């Protein structure tokens, strides 16, 4: 099936990035290029004991950059994590940030950069294009293959007091450079490997069916889908296979540049609502809602969902339209491997009484604007009820 060529005007924003084994050791060279004599090294305390971390810290020293560690970052980064990090950044007179970790570390680092350059509270910048001053130089070294925070203009910060996940979207949030090194990924837990990869898949799917997609974002999204269909389900025997790790990083890169420019959709609007309310890991909440959103959206973009299905399962090329949603969902679920039986939403304390609040949160989430169909509140309510009823 041939889709109409998309020649609408589109702007593509990407950071500089280096791919390949040991690319992390360029951190010091980039810090030197950015005239960052003292950087905030934001990371997870667990990662400090990894052998590969020495390559990063040694490169900073060799590049003439001192570093101040900041490890006080929650799994879903909190607004107070951002404030604490900004306080350390200012107190230590840092002039750049090196973020080593998964999406939480990188999102928090973006928040720190926003506050350091603009002041105020992180809630002042919730929404689209509300960051006025550029952030300090940000060097990202992802240790998971899926969040794409290292290449996107998005950041998600949690407000625990309101139980909300808030989205900040701005070109200012695009990191200066991403060092895509497969070596650090070999030390991530198996469960995070799976959910991170599925997160990348949800990014690619939503970007491809987005009403803001472009010819370029389409190419990248489909390539991410194809790669992930090739490497999943994950086999723990591949834990230290750098070819596998490299492919998941490249899939995350492609999906990230695609969604950062094309936008996301209802999967992420619902995932943010659930994640904020119940403090769920983002990859898990996205995994739970994805099948329901695919079925809901299919009638608005059948040709595009067919292209996704053909990329991820070429053996099923030519199946009737009416069979695509079920076949696609079955394929995605098989990609979880042994993690297909993920925790249900009620195990996080969800109850039917929360549904009106969840609907309100999903409706105002910026990601909903680029969903292929704009869902009314009543449709979102019905979807959430189906999700609750399924467990």
C-alpha positions in Angstrom: 0.0 0.0 0.0 1.4 3.4 -1.0 0.6 6.4 1.2 0.4 10.0 -0.2 3.7 11.7 -0.1 3.9 14.1 2.9 5.4 17.4 1.6 4.0 19.7 4.3 6.4 22.2 5.8 8.2 20.7 8.8 11.2 21.7 11.0 13.5 18.9 12.2 15.4 19.5 15.4 18.2 17.1 16.5 21.2 17.2 18.8 24.7 16.3 17.7 25.3 12.6 18.5 28.2 10.1 18.3 27.4 6.4 18.0 29.7 3.4 18.7 31.6 1.5 21.3 33.2 3.7 24.0 31.8 6.9 22.6 31.2 7.9 26.3 34.9 8.8 26.5 34.2 11.9 24.4 32.4 13.5 27.4 35.6 15.4 28.4 36.3 16.6 24.9 32.8 18.1 24.6 33.0 19.6 28.1 36.2 21.3 26.9 34.6 22.5 23.7 31.7 24.0 25.7 34.2 25.8 28.0 32.7 23.9 30.9 35.5 24.0 33.5 33.2 22.5 36.2 30.2 20.3 35.4 27.4 18.8 37.3 27.6 15.0 36.8 24.0 13.8 37.3 23.7 10.1 37.6 22.4 7.1 39.6 24.4 6.1 42.7 24.3 2.5 41.5 26.1 3.4 38.3 29.1 4.9 40.1 30.4 1.4 40.9 30.3 0.3 37.2 33.7 -0.1 35.5 32.6 1.8 32.5 31.9 5.0 34.6 35.7 5.5 35.0 36.0 6.2 31.3 33.6 9.1 31.7 35.1 10.6 34.8 38.7 10.1 33.4 37.7 11.8 30.2 36.3 14.8 32.1 39.6 15.1 34.0 41.6 14.8 30.9 39.5 17.5 29.2 40.2 19.9 32.1 36.8 19.7 33.7 36.1 19.2 37.4 32.8 17.6 38.3 30.4 17.7 41.1 28.3 14.6 41.6 24.5 14.8 42.0 22.7 11.5 42.6 19.6 12.5 44.4 17.2 11.7 41.6 14.0 9.7 41.9 12.8 7.0 39.4 10.1 9.4 38.2 12.1 12.7 38.7 10.3 15.0 41.2 10.1 18.8 41.1 12.1 18.9 44.4 14.9 16.8 42.8 15.2 19.5 40.1 15.4 22.2 42.8 18.0 20.4 44.8 20.1 19.8 41.6 19.8 23.4 40.6 21.0 24.5 44.1 24.0 22.2 43.8 24.7 23.5 40.3 24.7 27.1 41.4 26.5 26.6 44.7 29.3 24.7 43.0 29.4 27.3 40.1 29.0 24.7 37.4 28.9 25.7 33.8 27.6 22.5 32.2 25.8 19.3 32.9 26.7 15.7 32.1 23.8 13.3 32.5 24.6 9.6 32.7 21.6 7.3 33.1 18.1 6.6 31.9 15.2 8.8 31.1 14.7 10.0 34.7 18.3 11.2 35.0 18.2 13.0 31.7 14.8 14.6 32.3 15.9 15.8 35.7 19.1 17.2 34.2 17.0 19.1 31.7 14.9 20.5 34.6 18.1 21.5 36.4 19.3 23.3 33.3 16.0 25.2 33.0 16.0 26.4 36.5 19.7 27.3 36.5 19.3 29.5 33.4 15.8 30.9 34.0 15.1 30.7 37.8 11.7 30.2 39.3 10.0 26.9 39.9 9.9 24.0 37.4 6.1 24.3 37.3 6.6 27.7 35.6 7.7 26.0 32.5 5.0 23.3 32.1 3.6 23.2 28.6 5.0 24.2 25.2 7.7 26.8 24.4 7.7 28.4 27.9 11.5 28.2 28.4 13.0 31.6 27.5 16.7 31.3 28.2 18.9 28.5 26.8 20.0 25.9 29.2 23.7 25.3 30.1 25.5 22.8 27.8 24.0 19.4 28.3 25.9 16.2 27.5 23.8 13.0 27.7 25.1 9.4 28.0 22.1 7.1 28.0 22.3 3.8 29.9 19.0 2.5 28.7 17.7 2.1 25.1 14.3 3.6 25.0 13.5 6.9 26.7 15.1 9.0 23.9 15.5 11.8 26.4 19.0 12.2 25.1 17.7 13.5 21.7 14.3 14.9 22.3 12.9 18.4 23.2 10.7 16.8 25.9 11.1 16.5 29.7 8.6 14.9 32.2 8.7 16.0 35.8 6.5 14.6 38.6 4.7 16.8 41.2 4.1 14.3 44.0 1.9 16.7 45.9 -0.6 16.9 43.1 0.3 13.3 41.9 0.9 14.7 38.4 3.4 14.0 35.6 4.0 17.3 33.9 5.3 17.7 30.4 7.7 20.5 29.3 8.3 20.8 25.5 10.9 23.3 24.2 13.6 23.3 21.6 15.8 24.6 24.4 15.6 21.1 26.0 17.3 19.4 23.1 20.7 18.2 24.5 23.9 19.6 22.9 25.3 16.1 22.3 24.3 12.5 22.9 27.0 9.9 23.3 25.4 6.6 22.2 27.6 3.9 23.7 26.3 0.3 23.9 28.7 -0.6 26.7 26.8 1.0 29.7 23.6 -0.7 28.6 25.0 -4.2 29.4 24.6 -3.4 33.1 21.0 -2.5 33.1 18.5 -4.9 34.7 16.6 -7.2 32.3 13.2 -5.8 33.2 14.4 -2.3 32.3 15.8 -3.6 29.1 12.4 -4.9 28.0 10.3 -1.9 29.1 12.7 0.6 27.7 12.6 -1.1 24.3 8.8 -1.2 24.4 8.8 2.5 25.3 10.9 3.1 22.2 8.3 1.1 20.2 5.5 3.2 21.6 7.4 6.4 20.6 7.8 5.1 17.1 4.2 4.0 16.6 2.8 7.3 17.9 5.2 9.4 15.9 4.2 7.5 12.7 0.5 7.9 13.1 0.8 11.4 14.5 -1.0 14.2 12.7 2.3 16.2 12.9 4.4 13.5 11.1 6.7 14.3 8.2 8.5 12.4 5.5 11.7 12.4 7.6 9.9 11.4 10.9 8.2 8.6 9.0 11.4 7.1 7.8 12.9 7.2 11.3 9.8 5.8 13.0 9.5 2.8 10.7 13.2 2.0 11.0 12.9 2.0 14.8 9.9 -0.3 14.5 11.8 -2.6 12.1 14.9 -2.8 14.4 12.8 -3.5 17.5 10.8 -6.2 15.7 14.2 -7.8 14.9 15.8 -7.8 18.4 12.7 -8.5 20.5 11.7 -10.5 22.5 14.7 -10.1 24.7 16.8 -13.1 25.6 18.8 -12.7 28.9 21.6 -14.5 27.1 22.0 -11.3 25.1 22.7 -9.2 28.2 26.3 -8.5 27.3 25.8 -8.7 23.6 26.9 -5.2 22.4 25.3 -5.8 19.0 21.9 -6.2 20.6 22.6 -3.2 22.9 23.7 -1.0 20.0 20.6 -1.8 18.0 18.3 -0.8 20.8 20.2 2.4 21.1 19.8 3.1 17.4 16.1 2.3 17.6 15.7 4.7 20.5 17.6 7.3 18.5 15.4 7.0 15.5 12.2 6.9 17.5 13.3 9.8 19.6 14.1 12.2 16.8 10.9 11.1 15.1 8.5 11.8 18.0 10.4 14.8 19.2 9.5 16.4 15.9 6.2 14.7 15.0 4.7 14.6 18.4 3.1 11.7 20.4 -0.5 10.8 21.1 -3.0 9.2 23.4 -0.7 6.4 24.6 1.4 9.0 26.3 -1.4 11.2 27.4 -2.9 8.2 29.3 0.5 7.0 30.4 1.4 10.3 32.0 -2.0 10.4 33.7 -1.5 6.9 35.2 2.1 7.5 35.9 1.5 10.7 37.9 -1.5 9.4 39.8 0.1 6.0 40.8 3.8 6.7 40.5 4.2 4.0 37.9 7.3 3.5 35.8 6.7 5.2 32.4 7.5 2.2 30.3 5.1 0.0 32.2 2.2 2.5 32.1 2.7 2.9 28.3 2.7 -0.8 27.9 -0.6 -1.2 29.7 -2.5 1.4 27.6 -0.9 0.7 24.2 -3.2 -2.1 23.0 -6.3 -0.1 23.9 -5.1 3.0 22.1 -4.1 1.1 19.0 -7.6 -0.3 18.6 -9.1 3.1 19.3 -7.0 5.0 16.8 -6.9 2.4 14.0 -9.9 3.6 12.0 -8.4 7.1 11.8 -5.1 5.9 10.3 -5.5 2.3 8.9 -2.9 2.8 6.1 -0.3 3.9 8.6 -1.0 1.1 11.0 -0.7 -1.3 8.1 2.8 0.1 7.4 3.7 -0.4 11.1 2.4 -4.0 10.9 4.4 -4.7 7.7 7.6 -3.3 9.3 7.3 -5.3 12.5 5.9 -8.5 11.0 6.7 -8.6 7.2 5.5 -12.2 7.1 1.9 -10.9 7.5 2.0 -8.5 4.6 -1.3 -8.2 2.8 -3.6 -9.3 5.7 -7.1 -7.7 5.6 -7.4 -4.3 7.4 -9.8 -5.7 10.0 -7.2 -8.2 11.2 -4.4 -5.7 11.6 -5.2 -4.3 15.1 -5.4 -7.8 16.7 -2.3 -9.0 14.8 -0.3 -6.0 15.7 -1.2 -6.1 19.4 -0.5 -9.9 19.5 2.9 -9.2 18.0 3.7 -6.4 20.4 2.7 -8.5 23.4 5.0 -11.3 22.1 7.9 -8.9 22.1 7.8 -8.7 25.9 9.0 -12.3 26.2 8.9 -13.5 29.8 7.7 -10.0 30.9 4.4 -10.3 29.0 2.6 -10.8 32.4 3.4 -7.3 33.6 1.8 -6.0 36.9 -1.7 -4.7 36.4 -2.7 -1.2 37.1 -4.8 -2.1 40.2 -1.7 -3.4 41.9 -0.6 0.3 42.1 -3.7 1.3 44.0 -5.9 2.2 41.0 -9.6 2.4 41.6 -12.7 3.2 39.5 -13.2 6.3 41.6 -10.1 7.8 40.1 -11.4 7.7 36.6 -12.9 11.3 36.4 -9.5 12.7 37.6 -7.6 10.5 35.1 -9.8 11.8 32.3 -9.1 15.4 33.2 -5.4 14.8 33.2 -5.3 13.0 29.9 -7.4 15.6 28.1 -5.0 18.5 29.0 -1.8 16.5 28.3 0.0 18.2 25.3 0.6 14.8 23.6 -3.1 14.5 22.8 -2.9 17.3 20.3 -1.1 15.1 17.7 -3.1 12.0 18.2 -4.6 10.9 14.8 -8.1 11.5 16.2 -8.9 14.0 18.9 -10.8 12.0 21.6 -13.6 13.6 23.5 -13.6 13.1 27.3 -16.3 10.5 27.0 -14.1 8.3 24.7 -11.2 8.6 27.1 -13.4 7.6 30.0 -14.6 4.5 28.1 -11.0 3.6 27.3 -9.9 3.9 30.9 -12.8 1.7 32.0 -11.8 -0.9 29.5 -8.2 -0.8 30.9 -9.5 -1.2 34.4 -11.9 -4.0 33.4 -9.2 -6.0 31.7 -7.4 -6.9 34.9 
